[in-house]
Amino acid sequence: MLLRPAHLPAVAAVAVAGLVVMVVDWLLAHWWFLLIAAVLAALGGVGWWQQRIRRIQWEQARARALRYGLALLDALSHQQFEHAVRDLMHRDDCTDAVRAGGQGDLGADVKATDPLGRRWVIQCKHRRHGERGAAVGTPELQVLNGTGRPVHKADVVVMVTNGRITRRGLAFARQQRLHLVDRHLLGSWAAGSRPLWELLPALPTPRKPPPLSRDTGAPGRPEHA
């Protein structure tokens, strides 16, 4: 007897239903197989979770130990320099730090939020010859000043360079409340362990209390014995 095409879906459904019934019957008769499979799956899940935790802990430990010397920073490309600044912000517990540099970045090469809730916008100026390279001047700082707060809504606007900054640039930065990380300060930050906000003066007020003062009822003031 030949089956018509219209009958094929019904025949396929019957075959599938029969196969399901056979599998269910077999599993009911061999319940121990289900038990073993469940135990193996649970053990596999626990092992995967433990490996994930160990990987996260290792990455955190590596980030805390991150250090850069100035010679290494000088040898980087501009893009690598931006990644290095992003990684240093990660090291300083800015968990959302991202590299945003590229065409159309509007002066924001790295963006981050520090543990006190302040939003950071950082522009990176890498000089291949370090201190002997062209100094960062007022024009570059004007671009950063024009976008850091109005466009990117930053609380802290920073220029980072492995080179020098001109005197006019220093004066302009003071007038516009821009923060500068020149070669000397970059060396201290990258090779040390202190976060950048401990090295820069006159930062904006934190958006939330420091971690050590949250339980004291007096933000920013340690509890006295």
DOLO-661894 format. One line per field, with one value per atom (N, C-alpha, C, O): z, x, y; residue in one letter; atom name; residue number from 0. Coordinates in steps of 0.05 Angstrom, whole numbers, plus 5000, padded with zeros to 4 digits. Layout:
pz	(Z,...)
px	(X,...)
py	(Y,...)
res	(A,...)
atom	(CA,...)
n	(NUM,...)
! end
This chain:
pz	(5000,5000,5000,5017,4981,4979,4996,4996,5010,5026,5009,4993,5012,4998,5014,5038,5000,5014,5037,5057,5034,5055,5081,5102,5079,5102,5117,5139,5103,5115,5142,5160,5146,5173,5195,5217,5190,5210,5217,5240,5196,5201,5217,5236,5210,5225,5254,5272,5259,5287,5303,5326,5290,5304,5310,5332,5291,5296,5318,5335,5319,5340,5367,5387,5368,5393,5403,5427,5384,5392,5403,5422,5390,5400,5428,5445,5433,5459,5480,5502,5474,5493,5499,5522,5478,5483,5501,5519,5496,5513,5542,5560,5546,5573,5587,5610,5573,5585,5593,5615,5576,5582,5606,5624,5607,5630,5656,5677,5655,5679,5689,5713,5670,5677,5686,5700,5678,5685,5700,5692,5721,5736,5747,5749,5753,5763,5743,5751,5717,5696,5700,5698,5705,5709,5734,5734,5755,5779,5774,5783,5760,5754,5737,5742,5717,5699,5715,5711,5734,5750,5768,5771,5780,5797,5781,5790,5757,5741,5732,5731,5725,5717,5740,5737,5764,5788,5793,5799,5792,5796,5775,5781,5750,5729,5733,5728,5742,5748,5770,5769,5791,5814,5805,5812,5789,5779,5761,5763,5744,5726,5743,5737,5764,5780,5796,5798,5806,5820,5802,5810,5778,5759,5752,5749,5749,5743,5766,5762,5791,5814,5816,5821,5811,5811,5789,5793,5766,5744,5751,5745,5763,5770,5792,5790,5811,5832,5821,5829,5802,5790,5774,5775,5759,5743,5762,5755,5784,5803,5816,5818,5822,5834,5813,5820,5788,5767,5763,5760,5764,5761,5783,5779,5808,5831,5829,5840,5816,5814,5789,5784,5774,5748,5753,5769,5739,5741,5713,5697,5707,5682,5688,5704,5676,5677,5654,5634,5656,5635,5609,5588,5610,5586,5570,5546,5585,5572,5560,5538,5575,5565,5540,5521,5539,5516,5491,5469,5495,5472,5461,5440,5474,5465,5441,5437,5426,5406,5420,5444,5406,5419,5429,5451,5412,5421,5445,5463,5445,5468,5493,5515,5490,5512,5524,5549,5507,5517,5533,5554,5522,5536,5563,5583,5564,5589,5610,5633,5602,5620,5630,5653,5612,5620,5641,5661,5636,5654,5682,5702,5682,5707,5723,5747,5709,5722,5733,5754,5718,5728,5753,5773,5753,5776,5801,5823,5796,5818,5825,5838,5817,5825,5810,5819,5786,5768,5751,5729,5760,5747,5720,5704,5714,5688,5669,5648,5675,5657,5629,5626,5609,5581,5565,5571,5544,5524,5504,5491,5500,5482,5459,5442,5458,5438,5410,5406,5391,5363,5348,5360,5323,5308,5320,5325,5324,5335,5365,5375,5379,5408,5423,5447,5410,5422,5447,5468,5446,5468,5490,5510,5489,5510,5501,5487,5510,5503,5524,5516,5549,5570,5587,5594,5593,5612,5635,5631,5659,5682,5704,5704,5723,5748,5771,5774,5789,5811,5834,5833,5854,5876,5892,5906,5889,5902,5884,5891,5861,5844,5824,5810,5824,5805,5777,5774,5757,5729,5718,5721,5707,5696,5666,5654,5653,5624,5621,5631,5607,5605,5575,5559,5568,5541,5543,5561,5526,5526,5503,5480,5509,5489,5492,5509,5474,5475,5457,5434,5468,5453,5451,5471,5426,5421,5434,5444,5435,5446,5475,5485,5487,5515,5521,5508,5539,5547,5525,5525,5506,5483,5461,5442,5464,5443,5446,5465,5428,5428,5453,5461,5466,5491,5485,5464,5503,5501,5508,5529,5490,5494,5497,5500,5496,5500,5480,5488,5454,5435,5442,5441,5450,5458,5483,5485,5502,5526,5521,5535,5501,5495,5484,5490,5467,5457,5480,5481,5498,5522,5539,5548,5543,5560,5547,5561,5521,5507,5507,5501,5513,5511,5538,5543,5555,5579,5596,5603,5603,5620,5604,5609,5583,5569,5554,5553,5542,5525,5541,5540,5555,5568,5597,5611,5608,5635,5656,5675,5652,5671,5696,5695,5718,5743,5743,5754,5733,5733,5704,5691,5694,5666,5667,5680,5654,5657,5630,5612,5629,5606,5616,5636,5603,5611,5588,5565,5593,5573,5585,5608,5568,5576,5569,5571,5561,5554,5573,5597,5560,5576,5570,5551,5586,5582,5582,5600,5564,5562,5586,5599,5590,5612,5607,5626,5583,5577,5581,5590,5575,5580,5610,5618,5626,5655,5666,5682,5656,5665,5656,5671,5631,5621,5637,5644,5644,5659,5687,5697,5700,5726,5724,5741,5703,5700,5695,5704,5680,5672,5689,5683,5711,5729,5714,5718,5697,5684,5701,5712,5702,5717,5697,5677,5704,5686,5699,5722,5682,5690,5670,5648,5678,5660,5664,5679,5652,5652,5681,5688,5697,5725,5741,5754,5739,5755,5743,5759,5717,5705,5714,5720,5717,5727,5755,5761,5772,5800,5800,5815,5784,5784,5772,5784,5749,5735,5749,5748,5762,5775,5805,5817,5815,5844,5848,5830,5871,5878,5887,5893,5887,5896,5873,5850,5877,5856,5847,5863,5823,5812,5829,5831,5840,5855,5881,5893,5890,5913,5905,5922,5879,5870,5858,5855,5852,5840,5861,5878,5860,5879,5871,5847,5890,5885,5868,5849,5875,5860,5869,5892,5853,5861,5884,5890,5898,5921,5911,5891,5926,5918,5917,5932,5899,5897,5919,5924,5932,5954,5975,5969,6000,6021,6016,6003,6026,6024,6037,6056,6027,6038,6068,6082,6079,6107,6125,6150,6114,6131,6129,6141,6114,6109,6134,6137,6153,6177,6200,6222,6196,6219,6222,6243,6201,6202,6196,6196,6190,6183,6159,6163,6135,6111,6110,6116,6104,6101,6127,6127,6150,6176,6190,6195,6196,6209,6237,6251,6246,6273,6293,6290,6314,6334,6358,6365,6369,6392,6417,6438)
px	(5017,5000,5018,5035,5014,5029,5017,4992,5034,5024,5023,5041,5002,5000,5015,5018,5025,5040,5025,5037,4999,4983,4983,4978,4989,4989,5016,5017,5037,5063,5066,5078,5056,5058,5046,5057,5022,5009,5025,5027,5036,5053,5078,5085,5090,5114,5107,5123,5084,5076,5072,5080,5060,5055,5082,5085,5101,5127,5142,5154,5140,5154,5141,5156,5115,5101,5109,5113,5110,5118,5146,5152,5164,5192,5194,5208,5178,5178,5168,5180,5147,5137,5157,5160,5172,5193,5215,5224,5223,5244,5235,5250,5210,5200,5198,5206,5188,5187,5214,5218,5234,5261,5272,5284,5268,5278,5265,5278,5239,5225,5235,5237,5242,5253,5282,5292,5295,5324,5327,5343,5312,5312,5340,5346,5356,5383,5400,5418,5394,5408,5403,5422,5378,5372,5386,5396,5387,5400,5430,5441,5443,5472,5476,5495,5459,5462,5458,5473,5439,5435,5459,5467,5470,5494,5517,5532,5522,5544,5540,5559,5515,5510,5515,5526,5507,5511,5541,5550,5556,5585,5598,5616,5589,5600,5594,5611,5570,5563,5579,5588,5583,5600,5628,5641,5639,5666,5669,5689,5649,5650,5648,5663,5632,5629,5655,5663,5667,5692,5714,5730,5715,5735,5730,5749,5705,5698,5706,5717,5701,5709,5739,5749,5753,5783,5793,5812,5781,5789,5784,5801,5761,5755,5775,5785,5781,5800,5828,5842,5836,5862,5863,5883,5842,5842,5842,5855,5828,5828,5856,5866,5869,5896,5916,5933,5913,5930,5926,5945,5901,5895,5907,5918,5905,5916,5947,5958,5959,5988,5998,6022,5980,5988,6006,6000,6029,6048,6059,6063,6064,6077,6100,6097,6123,6145,6142,6129,6155,6153,6165,6155,6187,6199,6179,6178,6164,6144,6122,6113,6113,6091,6101,6085,6126,6136,6136,6132,6140,6142,6115,6114,6093,6066,6058,6068,6039,6025,6004,5999,5992,5972,5949,5939,5940,5917,5925,5909,5949,5958,5960,5955,5968,5970,5942,5939,5922,5894,5886,5873,5892,5885,5899,5888,5925,5940,5927,5924,5918,5905,5878,5871,5864,5839,5845,5831,5866,5873,5881,5875,5894,5902,5877,5876,5857,5832,5818,5806,5819,5808,5823,5810,5849,5865,5856,5857,5848,5839,5810,5798,5798,5771,5749,5727,5756,5736,5726,5737,5707,5700,5687,5686,5677,5664,5682,5673,5708,5726,5727,5729,5724,5724,5742,5745,5753,5767,5747,5734,5744,5725,5738,5725,5765,5780,5775,5770,5778,5775,5762,5759,5756,5744,5717,5700,5713,5688,5686,5663,5708,5706,5701,5695,5703,5697,5714,5704,5739,5757,5757,5772,5742,5740,5753,5741,5778,5792,5786,5784,5782,5775,5753,5755,5734,5712,5711,5715,5705,5704,5688,5684,5679,5666,5682,5686,5691,5708,5690,5665,5701,5685,5669,5651,5675,5660,5638,5625,5634,5612,5617,5599,5642,5649,5654,5668,5643,5647,5673,5676,5690,5716,5716,5707,5726,5731,5761,5770,5775,5804,5812,5804,5828,5839,5869,5883,5878,5905,5921,5912,5944,5962,5989,6005,5994,6018,6040,6034,6063,6086,6107,6117,6114,6133,6160,6173,6168,6194,6191,6210,6169,6165,6169,6156,6187,6191,6203,6200,6216,6228,6207,6213,6183,6163,6149,6154,6131,6116,6100,6086,6101,6086,6056,6048,6039,6011,6005,6013,5990,5985,5956,5938,5950,5923,5903,5881,5910,5890,5878,5854,5895,5885,5868,5847,5876,5860,5834,5814,5833,5808,5787,5764,5797,5779,5767,5743,5785,5776,5756,5736,5763,5746,5718,5698,5717,5692,5673,5650,5683,5666,5665,5645,5685,5686,5662,5650,5654,5630,5604,5584,5605,5580,5569,5545,5587,5579,5579,5559,5601,5604,5594,5594,5586,5575,5595,5587,5620,5641,5642,5637,5648,5655,5684,5692,5701,5730,5739,5736,5752,5762,5792,5804,5805,5833,5847,5837,5871,5889,5913,5926,5918,5941,5961,5953,5986,6007,6032,6038,6047,6073,6095,6119,6086,6104,6101,6098,6103,6102,6077,6062,6072,6049,6060,6076,6052,6062,6053,6034,6067,6060,6032,6016,6026,5999,5978,5956,5985,5967,5962,5939,5982,5979,5961,5944,5965,5948,5919,5901,5915,5888,5874,5851,5888,5877,5868,5847,5884,5876,5851,5833,5849,5826,5800,5779,5803,5779,5774,5757,5789,5786,5790,5776,5811,5819,5842,5859,5843,5864,5885,5878,5910,5932,5949,5957,5955,5974,5996,5994,6018,6041,6059,6052,6082,6100,6108,6108,6114,6123,6101,6105,6077,6054,6046,6039,6047,6040,6059,6050,6085,6104,6097,6099,6089,6082,6057,6055,6037,6012,6015,6006,6028,6030,6048,6043,6068,6087,6081,6093,6061,6054,6029,6020,6017,5992,5970,5948,5975,5954,5936,5946,5910,5892,5897,5908,5889,5895,5882,5894,5858,5845,5859,5854,5878,5894,5918,5932,5924,5947,5940,5958,5915,5906,5894,5880,5900,5889,5862,5854,5847,5822,5802,5791,5797,5776,5748,5745,5728,5700,5692,5703,5671,5660,5649,5636,5655,5644,5614,5601,5603,5574,5563,5539,5580,5571,5593,5616,5586,5606,5628,5624,5652,5674,5666,5651,5676,5668,5673,5656,5694,5701,5683,5683,5667,5651,5621,5606,5613,5585,5570,5546,5584,5570,5573,5563,5586,5591,5569,5567,5553,5533,5544,5529,5570,5583,5600,5624,5590,5605,5631,5632,5652,5678,5693,5716,5680,5694,5696,5676,5720,5723,5713,5714,5703,5692,5715,5733,5713,5735,5727,5704,5748,5743,5736,5732)
py	(4976,5000,5025,5028,5042,5066,5088,5092,5103,5125,5150,5156,5165,5191,5212,5210,5232,5253,5266,5274,5268,5280,5264,5274,5238,5220,5220,5211,5229,5227,5241,5229,5266,5278,5262,5260,5250,5234,5209,5202,5197,5173,5180,5166,5203,5212,5217,5211,5230,5236,5211,5209,5191,5165,5152,5140,5153,5140,5154,5141,5181,5195,5189,5185,5188,5182,5154,5150,5135,5108,5107,5093,5122,5123,5135,5125,5157,5169,5149,5148,5135,5115,5094,5086,5085,5065,5075,5061,5100,5112,5115,5109,5125,5128,5101,5099,5082,5055,5044,5033,5049,5039,5054,5041,5080,5095,5087,5086,5081,5073,5046,5040,5029,5003,5004,4987,5025,5029,5055,5072,5059,5084,5091,5115,5071,5076,5092,5106,5088,5103,5133,5149,5141,5169,5179,5202,5163,5171,5177,5197,5158,5162,5186,5202,5190,5214,5240,5259,5240,5264,5269,5292,5248,5252,5262,5280,5251,5260,5289,5304,5296,5324,5343,5364,5335,5352,5355,5377,5333,5334,5352,5368,5349,5366,5395,5412,5401,5429,5441,5464,5425,5434,5440,5460,5421,5425,5449,5464,5454,5477,5503,5522,5503,5527,5532,5555,5511,5515,5526,5543,5515,5525,5555,5570,5562,5590,5608,5630,5599,5615,5619,5641,5597,5598,5617,5631,5616,5633,5663,5680,5669,5696,5706,5728,5689,5696,5701,5719,5684,5687,5713,5727,5719,5744,5769,5789,5767,5789,5793,5815,5771,5772,5783,5799,5775,5785,5815,5830,5823,5852,5868,5890,5858,5873,5875,5894,5856,5856,5870,5870,5882,5894,5918,5936,5918,5940,5946,5927,5971,5979,5997,6016,5992,6011,6031,6025,6054,6074,6065,6071,6049,6039,6022,6023,6005,5988,6005,6000,6025,6042,6058,6062,6066,6080,6063,6072,6037,6018,6010,5997,6018,6010,6027,6050,6017,6034,6051,6047,6070,6087,6070,6074,6051,6034,6017,6014,6006,5990,6007,5998,6032,6051,6055,6056,6059,6062,6037,6039,6013,5988,5987,5978,5996,5995,6014,6006,6037,6056,6044,6045,6031,6017,5996,5993,5980,5958,5969,5957,5992,6004,6013,6011,6024,6031,6007,6007,5985,5959,5951,5943,5954,5946,5963,5953,5987,6005,6001,6019,5979,5971,5987,5990,5998,6009,5985,5981,5970,5945,5950,5931,5974,5978,5993,6002,5995,6010,5998,5974,6015,6006,6025,6049,6014,6030,6039,6023,6065,6077,6091,6103,6091,6106,6095,6072,6113,6106,6129,6151,6125,6146,6154,6137,6180,6190,6186,6187,6183,6180,6205,6205,6228,6254,6259,6268,6252,6258,6238,6242,6216,6197,6171,6155,6166,6141,6119,6096,6127,6108,6120,6143,6103,6112,6092,6068,6102,6085,6099,6123,6083,6092,6082,6058,6100,6091,6081,6085,6068,6056,6077,6069,6102,6123,6135,6155,6123,6131,6153,6161,6163,6184,6173,6153,6187,6179,6192,6216,6176,6186,6184,6164,6205,6205,6212,6233,6194,6197,6198,6182,6219,6220,6213,6222,6195,6186,6197,6197,6208,6218,6204,6210,6185,6169,6182,6190,6184,6195,6173,6162,6166,6144,6150,6132,6175,6182,6193,6205,6188,6195,6224,6241,6230,6258,6275,6299,6262,6277,6282,6295,6270,6274,6301,6316,6307,6332,6334,6315,6357,6361,6365,6375,6356,6360,6389,6399,6402,6430,6438,6420,6463,6474,6463,6457,6460,6450,6423,6419,6404,6378,6380,6366,6397,6400,6414,6409,6431,6445,6425,6427,6406,6385,6369,6364,6360,6345,6360,6350,6386,6403,6407,6409,6408,6413,6389,6392,6365,6341,6326,6312,6329,6312,6314,6293,6338,6342,6346,6333,6363,6368,6343,6338,6328,6305,6279,6264,6274,6248,6248,6227,6271,6273,6264,6250,6270,6261,6278,6302,6265,6280,6287,6308,6269,6273,6271,6250,6292,6293,6293,6311,6274,6269,6267,6255,6280,6276,6259,6267,6237,6220,6219,6214,6224,6222,6211,6214,6197,6188,6208,6203,6232,6254,6278,6275,6302,6326,6342,6336,6362,6381,6409,6416,6426,6453,6470,6463,6492,6510,6521,6523,6529,6539,6517,6523,6493,6471,6467,6462,6470,6467,6489,6484,6514,6536,6532,6537,6523,6519,6497,6500,6476,6454,6463,6456,6481,6491,6508,6506,6524,6541,6525,6533,6503,6488,6463,6447,6460,6437,6410,6391,6410,6385,6373,6388,6347,6333,6322,6310,6326,6319,6297,6298,6277,6255,6256,6246,6269,6271,6247,6228,6248,6224,6217,6193,6237,6231,6218,6198,6230,6218,6191,6173,6188,6163,6141,6118,6147,6128,6118,6095,6137,6130,6113,6094,6120,6106,6078,6058,6076,6050,6030,6006,6040,6022,6017,5999,6032,6029,6013,5998,6017,6003,6022,6012,6047,6066,6074,6077,6075,6083,6112,6128,6119,6145,6167,6189,6162,6184,6191,6212,6174,6181,6198,6209,6199,6213,6241,6258,6245,6270,6288,6279,6314,6333,6343,6342,6354,6369,6354,6365,6329,6314,6321,6331,6317,6323,6306,6285,6316,6301,6274,6272,6252,6226,6226,6241,6209,6207,6189,6190,6173,6156,6155,6161,6148,6148,6128,6108,6134,6114,6088,6089,6065,6039,6037,6025,6048,6045,6062,6058,6080,6098,6093,6107,6072,6068,6060,6065,6047,6037,6057,6051,6079,6097,6119,6131,6122,6143,6170,6190,6173,6198,6194,6189,6198,6193,6209,6233,6194,6207,6210,6219,6204,6207,6180,6167,6171,6145,6146,6167,6124,6122,6120,6104,6136,6136,6118,6115,6106,6088,6105,6094)
res	(M,M,M,M,L,L,L,L,L,L,L,L,R,R,R,R,P,P,P,P,A,A,A,A,H,H,H,H,L,L,L,L,P,P,P,P,A,A,A,A,V,V,V,V,A,A,A,A,A,A,A,A,V,V,V,V,A,A,A,A,V,V,V,V,A,A,A,A,G,G,G,G,L,L,L,L,V,V,V,V,V,V,V,V,M,M,M,M,V,V,V,V,V,V,V,V,D,D,D,D,W,W,W,W,L,L,L,L,L,L,L,L,A,A,A,A,H,H,H,H,W,W,W,W,W,W,W,W,F,F,F,F,L,L,L,L,L,L,L,L,I,I,I,I,A,A,A,A,A,A,A,A,V,V,V,V,L,L,L,L,A,A,A,A,A,A,A,A,L,L,L,L,G,G,G,G,G,G,G,G,V,V,V,V,G,G,G,G,W,W,W,W,W,W,W,W,Q,Q,Q,Q,Q,Q,Q,Q,R,R,R,R,I,I,I,I,R,R,R,R,R,R,R,R,I,I,I,I,Q,Q,Q,Q,W,W,W,W,E,E,E,E,Q,Q,Q,Q,A,A,A,A,R,R,R,R,A,A,A,A,R,R,R,R,A,A,A,A,L,L,L,L,R,R,R,R,Y,Y,Y,Y,G,G,G,G,L,L,L,L,A,A,A,A,L,L,L,L,L,L,L,L,D,D,D,D,A,A,A,A,L,L,L,L,S,S,S,S,H,H,H,H,Q,Q,Q,Q,Q,Q,Q,Q,F,F,F,F,E,E,E,E,H,H,H,H,A,A,A,A,V,V,V,V,R,R,R,R,D,D,D,D,L,L,L,L,M,M,M,M,H,H,H,H,R,R,R,R,D,D,D,D,D,D,D,D,C,C,C,C,T,T,T,T,D,D,D,D,A,A,A,A,V,V,V,V,R,R,R,R,A,A,A,A,G,G,G,G,G,G,G,G,Q,Q,Q,Q,G,G,G,G,D,D,D,D,L,L,L,L,G,G,G,G,A,A,A,A,D,D,D,D,V,V,V,V,K,K,K,K,A,A,A,A,T,T,T,T,D,D,D,D,P,P,P,P,L,L,L,L,G,G,G,G,R,R,R,R,R,R,R,R,W,W,W,W,V,V,V,V,I,I,I,I,Q,Q,Q,Q,C,C,C,C,K,K,K,K,H,H,H,H,R,R,R,R,R,R,R,R,H,H,H,H,G,G,G,G,E,E,E,E,R,R,R,R,G,G,G,G,A,A,A,A,A,A,A,A,V,V,V,V,G,G,G,G,T,T,T,T,P,P,P,P,E,E,E,E,L,L,L,L,Q,Q,Q,Q,V,V,V,V,L,L,L,L,N,N,N,N,G,G,G,G,T,T,T,T,G,G,G,G,R,R,R,R,P,P,P,P,V,V,V,V,H,H,H,H,K,K,K,K,A,A,A,A,D,D,D,D,V,V,V,V,V,V,V,V,V,V,V,V,M,M,M,M,V,V,V,V,T,T,T,T,N,N,N,N,G,G,G,G,R,R,R,R,I,I,I,I,T,T,T,T,R,R,R,R,R,R,R,R,G,G,G,G,L,L,L,L,A,A,A,A,F,F,F,F,A,A,A,A,R,R,R,R,Q,Q,Q,Q,Q,Q,Q,Q,R,R,R,R,L,L,L,L,H,H,H,H,L,L,L,L,V,V,V,V,D,D,D,D,R,R,R,R,H,H,H,H,L,L,L,L,L,L,L,L,G,G,G,G,S,S,S,S,W,W,W,W,A,A,A,A,A,A,A,A,G,G,G,G,S,S,S,S,R,R,R,R,P,P,P,P,L,L,L,L,W,W,W,W,E,E,E,E,L,L,L,L,L,L,L,L,P,P,P,P,A,A,A,A,L,L,L,L,P,P,P,P,T,T,T,T,P,P,P,P,R,R,R,R,K,K,K,K,P,P,P,P,P,P,P,P,P,P,P,P,L,L,L,L,S,S,S,S,R,R,R,R,D,D,D,D,T,T,T,T,G,G,G,G,A,A,A,A,P,P,P,P,G,G,G,G,R,R,R,R,P,P,P,P,E,E,E,E,H,H,H,H,A,A,A,A)
atom	(N,CA,C,O,N,CA,C,O,N,CA,C,O,N,CA,C,O,N,CA,C,O,N,CA,C,O,N,CA,C,O,N,CA,C,O,N,CA,C,O,N,CA,C,O,N,CA,C,O,N,CA,C,O,N,CA,C,O,N,CA,C,O,N,CA,C,O,N,CA,C,O,N,CA,C,O,N,CA,C,O,N,CA,C,O,N,CA,C,O,N,CA,C,O,N,CA,C,O,N,CA,C,O,N,CA,C,O,N,CA,C,O,N,CA,C,O,N,CA,C,O,N,CA,C,O,N,CA,C,O,N,CA,C,O,N,CA,C,O,N,CA,C,O,N,CA,C,O,N,CA,C,O,N,CA,C,O,N,CA,C,O,N,CA,C,O,N,CA,C,O,N,CA,C,O,N,CA,C,O,N,CA,C,O,N,CA,C,O,N,CA,C,O,N,CA,C,O,N,CA,C,O,N,CA,C,O,N,CA,C,O,N,CA,C,O,N,CA,C,O,N,CA,C,O,N,CA,C,O,N,CA,C,O,N,CA,C,O,N,CA,C,O,N,CA,C,O,N,CA,C,O,N,CA,C,O,N,CA,C,O,N,CA,C,O,N,CA,C,O,N,CA,C,O,N,CA,C,O,N,CA,C,O,N,CA,C,O,N,CA,C,O,N,CA,C,O,N,CA,C,O,N,CA,C,O,N,CA,C,O,N,CA,C,O,N,CA,C,O,N,CA,C,O,N,CA,C,O,N,CA,C,O,N,CA,C,O,N,CA,C,O,N,CA,C,O,N,CA,C,O,N,CA,C,O,N,CA,C,O,N,CA,C,O,N,CA,C,O,N,CA,C,O,N,CA,C,O,N,CA,C,O,N,CA,C,O,N,CA,C,O,N,CA,C,O,N,CA,C,O,N,CA,C,O,N,CA,C,O,N,CA,C,O,N,CA,C,O,N,CA,C,O,N,CA,C,O,N,CA,C,O,N,CA,C,O,N,CA,C,O,N,CA,C,O,N,CA,C,O,N,CA,C,O,N,CA,C,O,N,CA,C,O,N,CA,C,O,N,CA,C,O,N,CA,C,O,N,CA,C,O,N,CA,C,O,N,CA,C,O,N,CA,C,O,N,CA,C,O,N,CA,C,O,N,CA,C,O,N,CA,C,O,N,CA,C,O,N,CA,C,O,N,CA,C,O,N,CA,C,O,N,CA,C,O,N,CA,C,O,N,CA,C,O,N,CA,C,O,N,CA,C,O,N,CA,C,O,N,CA,C,O,N,CA,C,O,N,CA,C,O,N,CA,C,O,N,CA,C,O,N,CA,C,O,N,CA,C,O,N,CA,C,O,N,CA,C,O,N,CA,C,O,N,CA,C,O,N,CA,C,O,N,CA,C,O,N,CA,C,O,N,CA,C,O,N,CA,C,O,N,CA,C,O,N,CA,C,O,N,CA,C,O,N,CA,C,O,N,CA,C,O,N,CA,C,O,N,CA,C,O,N,CA,C,O,N,CA,C,O,N,CA,C,O,N,CA,C,O,N,CA,C,O,N,CA,C,O,N,CA,C,O,N,CA,C,O,N,CA,C,O,N,CA,C,O,N,CA,C,O,N,CA,C,O,N,CA,C,O,N,CA,C,O,N,CA,C,O,N,CA,C,O,N,CA,C,O,N,CA,C,O,N,CA,C,O,N,CA,C,O,N,CA,C,O,N,CA,C,O,N,CA,C,O,N,CA,C,O,N,CA,C,O,N,CA,C,O,N,CA,C,O,N,CA,C,O,N,CA,C,O,N,CA,C,O,N,CA,C,O,N,CA,C,O,N,CA,C,O,N,CA,C,O,N,CA,C,O,N,CA,C,O,N,CA,C,O,N,CA,C,O,N,CA,C,O,N,CA,C,O,N,CA,C,O,N,CA,C,O,N,CA,C,O,N,CA,C,O,N,CA,C,O,N,CA,C,O,N,CA,C,O,N,CA,C,O,N,CA,C,O,N,CA,C,O,N,CA,C,O,N,CA,C,O,N,CA,C,O,N,CA,C,O,N,CA,C,O,N,CA,C,O,N,CA,C,O,N,CA,C,O,N,CA,C,O,N,CA,C,O,N,CA,C,O,N,CA,C,O,N,CA,C,O,N,CA,C,O,N,CA,C,O,N,CA,C,O,N,CA,C,O,N,CA,C,O,N,CA,C,O,N,CA,C,O,N,CA,C,O,N,CA,C,O,N,CA,C,O,N,CA,C,O,N,CA,C,O,N,CA,C,O,N,CA,C,O,N,CA,C,O)
n	(0,0,0,0,1,1,1,1,2,2,2,2,3,3,3,3,4,4,4,4,5,5,5,5,6,6,6,6,7,7,7,7,8,8,8,8,9,9,9,9,10,10,10,10,11,11,11,11,12,12,12,12,13,13,13,13,14,14,14,14,15,15,15,15,16,16,16,16,17,17,17,17,18,18,18,18,19,19,19,19,20,20,20,20,21,21,21,21,22,22,22,22,23,23,23,23,24,24,24,24,25,25,25,25,26,26,26,26,27,27,27,27,28,28,28,28,29,29,29,29,30,30,30,30,31,31,31,31,32,32,32,32,33,33,33,33,34,34,34,34,35,35,35,35,36,36,36,36,37,37,37,37,38,38,38,38,39,39,39,39,40,40,40,40,41,41,41,41,42,42,42,42,43,43,43,43,44,44,44,44,45,45,45,45,46,46,46,46,47,47,47,47,48,48,48,48,49,49,49,49,50,50,50,50,51,51,51,51,52,52,52,52,53,53,53,53,54,54,54,54,55,55,55,55,56,56,56,56,57,57,57,57,58,58,58,58,59,59,59,59,60,60,60,60,61,61,61,61,62,62,62,62,63,63,63,63,64,64,64,64,65,65,65,65,66,66,66,66,67,67,67,67,68,68,68,68,69,69,69,69,70,70,70,70,71,71,71,71,72,72,72,72,73,73,73,73,74,74,74,74,75,75,75,75,76,76,76,76,77,77,77,77,78,78,78,78,79,79,79,79,80,80,80,80,81,81,81,81,82,82,82,82,83,83,83,83,84,84,84,84,85,85,85,85,86,86,86,86,87,87,87,87,88,88,88,88,89,89,89,89,90,90,90,90,91,91,91,91,92,92,92,92,93,93,93,93,94,94,94,94,95,95,95,95,96,96,96,96,97,97,97,97,98,98,98,98,99,99,99,99,100,100,100,100,101,101,101,101,102,102,102,102,103,103,103,103,104,104,104,104,105,105,105,105,106,106,106,106,107,107,107,107,108,108,108,108,109,109,109,109,110,110,110,110,111,111,111,111,112,112,112,112,113,113,113,113,114,114,114,114,115,115,115,115,116,116,116,116,117,117,117,117,118,118,118,118,119,119,119,119,120,120,120,120,121,121,121,121,122,122,122,122,123,123,123,123,124,124,124,124,125,125,125,125,126,126,126,126,127,127,127,127,128,128,128,128,129,129,129,129,130,130,130,130,131,131,131,131,132,132,132,132,133,133,133,133,134,134,134,134,135,135,135,135,136,136,136,136,137,137,137,137,138,138,138,138,139,139,139,139,140,140,140,140,141,141,141,141,142,142,142,142,143,143,143,143,144,144,144,144,145,145,145,145,146,146,146,146,147,147,147,147,148,148,148,148,149,149,149,149,150,150,150,150,151,151,151,151,152,152,152,152,153,153,153,153,154,154,154,154,155,155,155,155,156,156,156,156,157,157,157,157,158,158,158,158,159,159,159,159,160,160,160,160,161,161,161,161,162,162,162,162,163,163,163,163,164,164,164,164,165,165,165,165,166,166,166,166,167,167,167,167,168,168,168,168,169,169,169,169,170,170,170,170,171,171,171,171,172,172,172,172,173,173,173,173,174,174,174,174,175,175,175,175,176,176,176,176,177,177,177,177,178,178,178,178,179,179,179,179,180,180,180,180,181,181,181,181,182,182,182,182,183,183,183,183,184,184,184,184,185,185,185,185,186,186,186,186,187,187,187,187,188,188,188,188,189,189,189,189,190,190,190,190,191,191,191,191,192,192,192,192,193,193,193,193,194,194,194,194,195,195,195,195,196,196,196,196,197,197,197,197,198,198,198,198,199,199,199,199,200,200,200,200,201,201,201,201,202,202,202,202,203,203,203,203,204,204,204,204,205,205,205,205,206,206,206,206,207,207,207,207,208,208,208,208,209,209,209,209,210,210,210,210,211,211,211,211,212,212,212,212,213,213,213,213,214,214,214,214,215,215,215,215,216,216,216,216,217,217,217,217,218,218,218,218,219,219,219,219,220,220,220,220,221,221,221,221,222,222,222,222,223,223,223,223,224,224,224,224)
! end
